[in-house]
Amino acid sequence: MLPPFGWYPAVTHWQFAPVVTAFVVLSAGLYLWGVHRVAKKHPARPWPRWRTGMFLAGLAVVVLATEGGIGVYDDILFWDHMVQHLMLIMIAPPLLIAGQPIILLLHASRNPLHTWAKKVVRSRVVTFLTWPVLGFLLYAGAIAGAHLTGLANVIEENAFVHNLEHGLFLLVGFLFFLPLLGREPIHWRLSYPIRFVTLVLVMPVDTFTGLILGYGNAGTPGVPDPAEQPAWAPGVVQDLHWGGAIMWIAGDALMFGLMMLVFLQWSQDERDTGRGRGRGWLEQARRANMARLVTGPDGEDAPADGSGPDWSSQKSIDDDEHLAAYNAYLARLNQPKSGHRH
């Protein structure tokens, strides 16, 4: 006997979910323990407060989506159910990732926990689970499978499966966005263009799903039973169309916002690199390549044929030294080889 959905009922109506509560309390407790440990070990360099705020905000989104008014009405209103899905798969995971819980664990822990954590992060299982291709497939499968297949009816009718779906969406979102938005020490290191293109390619999944639902009918999977709908609720078809519009418009808007976040990260890294070295990336590449041709790390001349070890990681040299070394390199190339007959 819930009142009509609105801002006030959404704020004042709550439900208790023991699994969610235990997960949130445990996650927040461990994270804050790590923050305290880092502050104690490195007083001059405490853990950034904004990262703590982002992680706790991600947990708060999980609570609002499952135990707040959104979670209370998710069995009654299809469009509310869709809002819940977007919160769990597109809002909470990026916030949790911004908190960098893995790096915090590595900074706060000591052996043997520290060594064990590094081994787990670099293990084959974690490498496979964070594989961007797998994350892409899981995201597409979760969005399409939970809304366009017969699984949607099972979720609607079975409370246990419905609750399991919440955890699955949160996990899939975390695995998908981790290599795209995070800086955790996992195996995969994607370039910013690849990250941006991946988000562009996955956006049609939300668009297609939203359009299918937006033009669906009462027989579409996952539509609530009209007999169980309260009198104040919209018709099931209208409710379905609202849900499709939310998946399409809000889902694409959120994905576009994450694309802009990747673009900003890309721009910031480019500015930091140029500011730190005093030159652009093209100039850095030219100098590094020239240094590799001209001289070695200990002043050793590079072979004239260009062979030898890769010295591109050495420190940069001054312009005068660079020019003198380059002239010497050209002179060596023009010298006749020993034993050469004219």
C-alpha positions as CSV (number, residue, x, y, z in Angstrom):
1,M,0.0,0.0,0.0
2,L,2.5,2.5,-1.2
3,P,1.5,6.1,-1.9
4,P,1.9,7.6,-5.4
5,F,5.6,7.9,-6.3
6,G,7.0,11.4,-5.8
7,W,10.0,13.2,-4.2
8,Y,8.6,13.0,-0.7
9,P,7.8,9.2,-0.8
10,A,11.1,8.5,-2.5
11,V,13.0,10.2,0.4
12,T,10.9,9.0,3.3
13,H,10.3,5.3,2.3
14,W,13.1,2.9,2.9
15,Q,13.6,-0.9,3.1
16,F,16.2,-3.0,4.8
17,A,18.4,-5.2,2.6
18,P,20.8,-7.2,4.9
19,V,23.2,-8.1,2.1
20,V,23.5,-4.6,0.8
21,T,23.9,-3.2,4.3
22,A,26.6,-5.7,5.2
23,F,28.4,-5.0,1.9
24,V,28.3,-1.2,2.3
25,V,29.3,-1.2,6.0
26,L,32.2,-3.6,5.4
27,S,33.4,-1.8,2.3
28,A,33.3,1.6,4.0
29,G,34.9,0.3,7.1
30,L,37.8,-1.3,5.2
31,Y,38.3,1.8,3.1
32,L,38.4,4.2,6.0
33,W,40.8,1.8,7.8
34,G,43.1,2.1,4.8
35,V,42.8,5.9,4.8
36,H,43.7,5.9,8.5
37,R,46.7,3.6,7.9
38,V,48.0,5.7,5.1
39,A,47.7,8.9,7.2
40,K,49.5,7.2,10.0
41,K,52.4,5.8,7.8
42,H,52.7,9.0,5.7
43,P,51.5,12.0,7.7
44,A,52.9,14.4,5.1
45,R,51.1,12.6,2.2
46,P,47.7,11.5,3.5
47,W,45.1,9.9,1.2
48,P,43.3,12.5,-0.9
49,R,40.0,13.4,0.7
50,W,38.2,13.8,-2.6
51,R,39.0,10.1,-3.4
52,T,37.5,9.1,-0.1
53,G,34.4,11.2,-0.9
54,M,34.1,9.6,-4.3
55,F,34.2,6.1,-2.9
56,L,31.7,6.8,-0.2
57,A,29.5,8.5,-2.7
58,G,29.5,5.3,-4.8
59,L,28.4,3.3,-1.8
60,A,25.7,5.9,-1.1
61,V,24.4,5.4,-4.6
62,V,24.1,1.7,-4.0
63,V,22.2,2.3,-0.8
64,L,19.8,4.8,-2.5
65,A,19.2,2.4,-5.5
66,T,18.4,-0.6,-3.4
67,E,17.2,0.5,0.0
68,G,15.9,4.0,-0.6
69,G,12.7,5.0,-2.4
70,I,14.1,3.8,-5.8
71,G,14.5,0.3,-4.4
72,V,11.1,0.4,-2.6
73,Y,9.2,1.1,-5.9
74,D,11.3,-1.0,-8.2
75,D,8.8,-3.9,-8.2
76,I,5.9,-1.6,-9.0
77,L,7.1,0.9,-11.6
78,F,9.1,-0.3,-14.6
79,W,10.6,3.1,-15.2
80,D,11.8,3.3,-11.6
81,H,13.4,-0.2,-12.1
82,M,15.3,1.3,-15.1
83,V,16.5,4.2,-13.0
84,Q,17.8,1.7,-10.5
85,H,19.7,-0.2,-13.2
86,L,21.4,3.0,-14.4
87,M,22.4,3.9,-10.9
88,L,24.0,0.5,-10.3
89,I,25.8,0.0,-13.6
90,M,26.7,3.5,-14.7
91,I,26.8,5.8,-11.7
92,A,28.0,3.8,-8.7
93,P,30.9,1.9,-10.4
94,P,32.7,5.0,-11.8
95,L,32.5,6.6,-8.3
96,L,33.9,3.5,-6.6
97,I,36.7,3.3,-9.3
98,A,37.6,7.0,-8.7
99,G,38.2,6.1,-5.0
100,Q,41.1,3.8,-6.1
101,P,40.5,1.1,-3.5
102,I,43.1,-1.3,-4.9
103,I,45.9,1.4,-4.7
104,L,44.7,2.3,-1.2
105,L,45.0,-1.3,-0.2
106,L,48.5,-1.6,-1.5
107,H,49.6,1.6,0.2
108,A,48.0,0.7,3.6
109,S,48.9,-2.9,3.8
110,R,52.1,-4.6,5.0
111,N,53.5,-8.1,4.3
112,P,52.2,-10.7,3.9
113,L,48.9,-8.9,2.9
114,H,50.7,-6.5,0.6
115,T,52.5,-9.3,-1.3
116,W,49.3,-11.3,-1.5
117,A,47.3,-8.3,-2.8
118,K,49.9,-7.7,-5.5
119,K,49.8,-11.3,-6.6
120,V,46.0,-11.3,-6.8
121,V,45.9,-8.1,-8.8
122,R,48.4,-9.5,-11.3
123,S,46.9,-13.0,-11.3
124,R,45.5,-14.6,-14.5
125,V,42.0,-14.6,-13.0
126,V,42.0,-10.9,-12.4
127,T,43.7,-10.2,-15.7
128,F,40.9,-12.1,-17.5
129,L,38.1,-10.5,-15.5
130,T,39.4,-7.0,-16.2
131,W,40.0,-7.8,-19.9
132,P,38.3,-4.9,-21.8
133,V,36.8,-7.2,-24.4
134,L,35.2,-9.3,-21.6
135,G,33.9,-6.2,-19.9
136,F,32.3,-5.0,-23.1
137,L,30.6,-8.3,-23.7
138,L,29.4,-8.5,-20.1
139,Y,28.0,-5.0,-20.2
140,A,26.2,-5.6,-23.5
141,G,24.9,-8.9,-22.3
142,A,23.7,-7.5,-18.9
143,I,21.8,-4.6,-20.5
144,A,20.2,-6.6,-23.3
145,G,19.6,-9.9,-21.4
146,A,18.0,-8.3,-18.4
147,H,15.5,-6.3,-20.5
148,L,14.9,-7.9,-23.8
149,T,14.9,-11.7,-23.1
150,G,12.8,-14.1,-21.0
151,L,15.2,-13.5,-18.1
152,A,13.4,-10.2,-17.6
153,N,10.2,-12.1,-16.6
154,V,12.2,-14.3,-14.2
155,I,13.6,-11.2,-12.6
156,E,10.2,-9.7,-12.3
157,E,8.7,-12.8,-10.6
158,N,11.6,-14.0,-8.4
159,A,12.8,-11.7,-5.6
160,F,16.0,-13.6,-5.1
161,V,17.0,-13.4,-8.8
162,H,15.9,-9.7,-8.7
163,N,18.3,-9.0,-5.9
164,L,21.0,-11.0,-7.5
165,E,20.6,-8.9,-10.6
166,H,21.5,-5.8,-8.5
167,G,24.8,-7.3,-7.5
168,L,25.5,-8.4,-11.0
169,F,24.9,-5.0,-12.5
170,L,27.2,-3.4,-9.9
171,L,29.9,-6.0,-10.6
172,V,29.6,-5.7,-14.4
173,G,29.8,-2.0,-14.3
174,F,32.9,-2.1,-12.1
175,L,34.7,-4.6,-14.4
176,F,33.7,-2.7,-17.6
177,F,34.7,0.8,-16.4
178,L,37.8,-0.2,-14.4
179,P,40.3,-0.3,-17.4
180,L,38.5,2.7,-19.0
181,L,38.3,5.1,-16.2
182,G,40.6,3.8,-13.5
183,R,44.3,4.0,-12.7
184,E,44.5,0.9,-10.7
185,P,47.7,-1.3,-11.1
186,I,45.9,-4.0,-13.2
187,H,47.5,-5.7,-16.2
188,W,45.7,-3.6,-18.9
189,R,46.9,-0.2,-19.9
190,L,44.6,1.2,-22.6
191,S,45.5,4.4,-24.5
192,Y,43.0,7.2,-24.2
193,P,41.8,6.9,-27.8
194,I,41.0,3.2,-27.2
195,R,39.1,4.1,-24.0
196,F,37.1,6.8,-25.8
197,V,36.3,4.5,-28.8
198,T,35.2,1.7,-26.4
199,L,32.6,4.0,-24.8
200,V,31.4,5.1,-28.2
201,L,31.0,1.5,-29.3
202,V,29.0,0.5,-26.3
203,M,26.6,3.4,-26.3
204,P,24.4,1.8,-29.0
205,V,23.6,-1.0,-26.6
206,D,21.8,1.4,-24.4
207,T,20.2,3.2,-27.4
208,F,19.0,0.0,-29.0
209,T,17.6,-1.4,-25.7
210,G,15.8,1.8,-25.0
211,L,14.3,2.0,-28.4
212,I,13.0,-1.5,-28.3
213,L,11.4,-0.9,-24.9
214,G,10.1,2.5,-26.0
215,Y,8.1,0.9,-28.8
216,G,7.1,-2.3,-26.9
217,N,3.7,-3.5,-25.8
218,A,2.1,-5.3,-22.8
219,G,3.8,-8.6,-24.0
220,T,7.3,-7.2,-23.7
221,P,9.4,-9.2,-21.2
222,G,9.7,-7.8,-17.8
223,V,6.5,-5.7,-17.8
224,P,4.7,-5.9,-14.4
225,D,1.3,-7.7,-14.2
226,P,-1.4,-5.0,-14.6
227,A,-3.5,-6.8,-11.9
228,E,-0.7,-6.1,-9.4
229,Q,-0.4,-2.4,-10.3
230,P,-1.8,0.2,-7.9
231,A,-4.5,2.5,-9.1
232,W,-2.2,5.5,-9.2
233,A,0.4,3.8,-11.3
234,P,0.6,4.6,-15.1
235,G,-0.6,1.9,-17.5
236,V,1.9,-0.9,-18.1
237,V,2.5,0.2,-21.7
238,Q,3.1,3.8,-20.8
239,D,5.3,2.7,-17.9
240,L,7.3,0.5,-20.3
241,H,7.7,3.4,-22.8
242,W,8.9,5.7,-19.9
243,G,11.4,3.1,-19.0
244,G,12.7,2.8,-22.5
245,A,13.0,6.6,-22.8
246,I,15.1,6.6,-19.5
247,M,17.4,3.8,-20.8
248,W,17.8,5.6,-24.2
249,I,18.1,9.3,-23.2
250,A,19.5,9.0,-19.6
251,G,21.7,6.1,-20.5
252,D,23.2,7.8,-23.5
253,A,23.6,11.1,-21.5
254,L,25.5,9.3,-18.8
255,M,27.7,7.5,-21.3
256,F,28.4,10.8,-23.1
257,G,29.4,12.3,-19.7
258,L,31.9,9.4,-19.1
259,M,33.3,9.9,-22.6
260,M,33.9,13.6,-21.8
261,L,35.6,12.5,-18.5
262,V,38.0,10.3,-20.5
263,F,38.6,13.2,-22.9
264,L,39.4,15.5,-19.9
265,Q,41.8,12.9,-18.4
266,W,43.5,12.7,-21.8
267,S,43.8,16.5,-22.0
268,Q,45.1,16.7,-18.5
269,D,47.8,14.1,-19.0
270,E,48.9,15.8,-22.1
271,R,49.2,19.2,-20.3
272,D,51.0,17.6,-17.3
273,T,53.5,15.9,-19.7
274,G,54.1,19.1,-21.6
275,R,54.4,21.2,-18.4
276,G,56.7,18.7,-16.7
277,R,59.2,18.4,-19.6
278,G,58.8,21.7,-21.2
279,R,57.9,20.4,-24.6
280,G,55.1,18.6,-26.5
281,W,54.9,14.9,-27.2
282,L,56.2,15.2,-30.7
283,E,59.3,17.0,-29.6
284,Q,59.8,14.5,-26.8
285,A,59.6,11.6,-29.3
286,R,62.1,13.3,-31.6
287,R,64.6,13.9,-28.9
288,A,64.2,10.5,-27.4
289,N,64.8,8.9,-30.8
290,M,67.8,11.1,-31.5
291,A,69.3,10.3,-28.1
292,R,68.9,6.6,-28.9
293,L,70.8,7.0,-32.1
294,V,73.6,9.2,-30.8
295,T,74.7,8.2,-27.3
296,G,74.3,5.6,-24.6
297,P,73.4,6.0,-20.9
298,D,77.1,6.3,-19.9
299,G,78.3,8.4,-22.7
300,E,79.0,5.4,-24.9
301,D,78.7,6.0,-28.6
302,A,75.9,4.2,-30.3
303,P,76.9,1.9,-33.1
304,A,77.0,3.6,-36.5
305,D,74.6,1.0,-38.0
306,G,71.9,1.9,-35.5
307,S,72.1,-1.4,-33.7
308,G,72.6,-1.8,-30.0
309,P,70.4,-1.5,-26.8
310,D,67.4,0.8,-26.5
311,W,68.5,3.9,-24.6
312,S,65.3,5.8,-25.1
313,S,64.7,5.8,-21.3
314,Q,67.8,7.9,-20.5
315,K,67.6,11.4,-19.2
316,S,67.4,14.2,-21.7
317,I,70.5,16.1,-22.6
318,D,71.1,19.8,-23.3
319,D,70.7,21.2,-26.8
320,D,74.5,22.0,-27.3
321,E,75.5,18.5,-26.2
322,H,72.8,17.0,-28.3
323,L,74.0,18.9,-31.4
324,A,77.6,18.0,-30.8
325,A,76.8,14.4,-30.3
326,Y,74.7,14.4,-33.5
327,N,77.5,15.9,-35.5
328,A,79.9,13.3,-34.2
329,Y,77.4,10.6,-35.2
330,L,77.2,12.0,-38.7
331,A,81.0,12.1,-38.9
332,R,81.2,8.4,-37.9
333,L,78.7,7.5,-40.6
334,N,80.9,9.3,-43.2
335,Q,84.1,7.7,-42.1
336,P,85.4,4.8,-44.3
337,K,85.3,1.4,-42.8
338,S,88.6,-0.2,-41.8
339,G,90.1,-2.2,-44.6
340,H,88.1,-0.4,-47.3
341,R,89.9,0.0,-50.6
342,H,89.5,3.0,-52.8
